Amino acid sequence: MSTPPSLGDVLNSILTSIVNIISAIASSIAENASVIGTIVVVGALVAAVVAFGSRTFRPLVGWLRGLF
């Protein structure tokens, strides 16, 4: 029979796995930084246009509703 792994071996394997996962996530973010930045900027612009556009066009929409 083989001997069971020690607690130190198990914890070392778990820690190594966690470090590998964090490293993979960080490298994925670094490789796609320009795409992520573009999405954030476009999302902020869309949110600003929706916020200010609804405030600007609300009277016009009300006028058109009253017309029809």
C-alpha positions in Angstrom: 0.0 0.0 0.0 1.1 3.5 -0.6 1.3 6.1 2.1 -1.2 8.9 2.1 0.0 12.4 1.3 1.0 14.6 4.1 -0.9 17.7 5.1 2.0 19.9 3.9 1.9 18.3 0.4 -1.9 18.8 0.2 -1.6 22.5 1.3 1.3 23.1 -1.1 -0.7 21.7 -4.0 -3.7 23.8 -3.1 -1.5 27.0 -2.8 0.2 26.2 -6.1 -3.2 25.8 -7.8 -4.5 29.1 -6.5 -1.3 30.9 -7.6 -1.7 29.4 -11.1 -5.3 30.4 -11.3 -4.5 34.0 -10.3 -1.6 34.1 -12.7 -3.8 33.0 -15.6 -6.5 35.6 -14.7 -3.9 38.3 -14.5 -2.3 37.4 -17.9 -5.8 37.3 -19.5 -6.6 40.7 -18.2 -3.2 42.0 -19.4 -3.6 40.5 -22.9 -7.1 42.1 -23.2 -6.5 45.4 -21.5 -7.2 47.5 -24.6 -10.5 45.7 -25.2 -11.5 46.1 -21.5 -10.6 49.8 -21.6 -12.6 50.4 -24.7 -15.6 48.7 -23.2 -15.4 50.8 -20.0 -15.1 54.0 -22.0 -17.9 53.2 -24.4 -20.1 52.1 -21.5 -19.5 55.4 -19.7 -20.3 57.4 -22.8 -23.5 55.4 -23.4 -24.5 56.0 -19.8 -23.9 59.7 -20.1 -25.8 60.0 -23.4 -28.8 58.1 -21.9 -28.8 60.3 -18.8 -28.5 63.6 -20.6 -30.4 62.5 -23.7 -33.5 61.5 -21.7 -33.5 64.8 -19.9 -33.1 66.7 -23.2 -35.7 64.8 -25.2 -38.4 64.3 -22.5 -40.2 67.5 -23.3 -40.1 66.7 -27.1 -41.5 63.2 -26.5 -44.3 64.7 -24.3 -45.1 67.3 -27.0 -45.3 64.5 -29.6 -47.6 62.4 -27.4 -49.9 65.4 -27.0 -49.9 65.9 -30.7 -51.1 62.3 -31.5 
